[in-house]
Amino acid sequence: MKELEGKIAIVTGAGQGVGQGIAFALSAAGVSVVVAGRTEEKLVQTVETIASTSPNASRFAWAIRRASFSRPL
């Protein structure tokens, strides 16, 4: 999907399931993905997977319920 290269997407629910799958697919298409969800540990796993397959992607995550967790991973 060349038309997505260089774009930025915010994916909610990216810690598991459909949201995670969307984050993986967008990252593989060259999109910089911002992942959001309720569980920090699951978001970290998603970000680590993205980092291992798409090293040029910008990777950030934050837990929706805790404003204090809003930092680059």
C-alpha positions as a Markdown table, in Angstrom:
| # | Residue | x | y | z |
|---|---|---|---|---|
| 1 | Met | 0.0 | 0.0 | 0.0 |
| 2 | Lys | 2.3 | 2.7 | -1.3 |
| 3 | Glu | -0.4 | 5.4 | -0.6 |
| 4 | Leu | 0.1 | 4.8 | 3.2 |
| 5 | Glu | 3.9 | 5.2 | 3.3 |
| 6 | Gly | 4.9 | 8.1 | 5.5 |
| 7 | Lys | 1.5 | 8.5 | 7.1 |
| 8 | Ile | 0.8 | 8.4 | 10.8 |
| 9 | Ala | -2.0 | 6.4 | 12.4 |
| 10 | Ile | -3.3 | 6.2 | 16.0 |
| 11 | Val | -4.6 | 2.7 | 16.7 |
| 12 | Thr | -6.7 | 2.2 | 19.8 |
| 13 | Gly | -7.0 | -1.3 | 21.3 |
| 14 | Ala | -3.6 | -2.1 | 19.9 |
| 15 | Gly | -2.6 | -4.3 | 22.8 |
| 16 | Gln | -4.5 | -7.3 | 21.5 |
| 17 | Gly | -6.9 | -8.6 | 18.9 |
| 18 | Val | -8.2 | -6.6 | 16.0 |
| 19 | Gly | -6.5 | -3.4 | 17.1 |
| 20 | Gln | -3.1 | -5.1 | 17.4 |
| 21 | Gly | -3.6 | -6.7 | 13.9 |
| 22 | Ile | -4.4 | -3.3 | 12.5 |
| 23 | Ala | -1.3 | -1.8 | 14.1 |
| 24 | Phe | 0.9 | -4.6 | 12.6 |
| 25 | Ala | -0.7 | -4.3 | 9.1 |
| 26 | Leu | -0.3 | -0.5 | 9.1 |
| 27 | Ser | 3.3 | -0.7 | 10.3 |
| 28 | Ala | 4.1 | -3.2 | 7.6 |
| 29 | Ala | 2.7 | -0.8 | 5.0 |
| 30 | Gly | 5.1 | 1.9 | 6.1 |
| 31 | Val | 2.9 | 3.8 | 8.4 |
| 32 | Ser | 4.2 | 5.3 | 11.7 |
| 33 | Val | 1.9 | 3.8 | 14.3 |
| 34 | Val | 0.9 | 5.3 | 17.7 |
| 35 | Val | -0.5 | 2.5 | 19.8 |
| 36 | Ala | -3.0 | 3.0 | 22.6 |
| 37 | Gly | -4.7 | 0.7 | 25.0 |
| 38 | Arg | -5.5 | -0.1 | 28.6 |
| 39 | Thr | -2.7 | -2.5 | 29.4 |
| 40 | Glu | 0.9 | -1.2 | 29.3 |
| 41 | Glu | 2.4 | -4.7 | 29.1 |
| 42 | Lys | 0.4 | -5.6 | 26.1 |
| 43 | Leu | 1.2 | -2.3 | 24.4 |
| 44 | Val | 4.9 | -2.9 | 25.0 |
| 45 | Gln | 4.6 | -6.3 | 23.4 |
| 46 | Thr | 2.9 | -4.8 | 20.4 |
| 47 | Val | 5.6 | -2.1 | 20.1 |
| 48 | Glu | 8.4 | -4.6 | 20.4 |
| 49 | Thr | 6.9 | -6.7 | 17.6 |
| 50 | Ile | 6.6 | -3.6 | 15.4 |
| 51 | Ala | 10.1 | -2.6 | 16.2 |
| 52 | Ser | 11.4 | -6.1 | 15.2 |
| 53 | Thr | 9.7 | -6.0 | 11.8 |
| 54 | Ser | 9.6 | -2.3 | 10.9 |
| 55 | Pro | 12.7 | -0.6 | 12.4 |
| 56 | Asn | 12.0 | 2.7 | 10.6 |
| 57 | Ala | 8.5 | 3.1 | 12.1 |
| 58 | Ser | 8.0 | 5.6 | 14.9 |
| 59 | Arg | 6.8 | 3.8 | 17.9 |
| 60 | Phe | 4.9 | 5.3 | 20.9 |
| 61 | Ala | 2.4 | 3.9 | 23.3 |
| 62 | Trp | 0.2 | 5.1 | 26.1 |
| 63 | Ala | -2.2 | 3.6 | 28.5 |
| 64 | Ile | -5.6 | 5.4 | 28.1 |
| 65 | Arg | -6.4 | 5.1 | 31.8 |
| 66 | Arg | -3.2 | 6.5 | 33.1 |
| 67 | Ala | -2.1 | 9.9 | 31.8 |
| 68 | Ser | 1.2 | 9.4 | 33.5 |
| 69 | Phe | 2.2 | 6.7 | 31.0 |
| 70 | Ser | 2.7 | 8.7 | 27.8 |
| 71 | Arg | 6.2 | 8.2 | 26.6 |
| 72 | Pro | 8.2 | 6.9 | 23.7 |
| 73 | Leu | 9.0 | 3.2 | 24.0 |
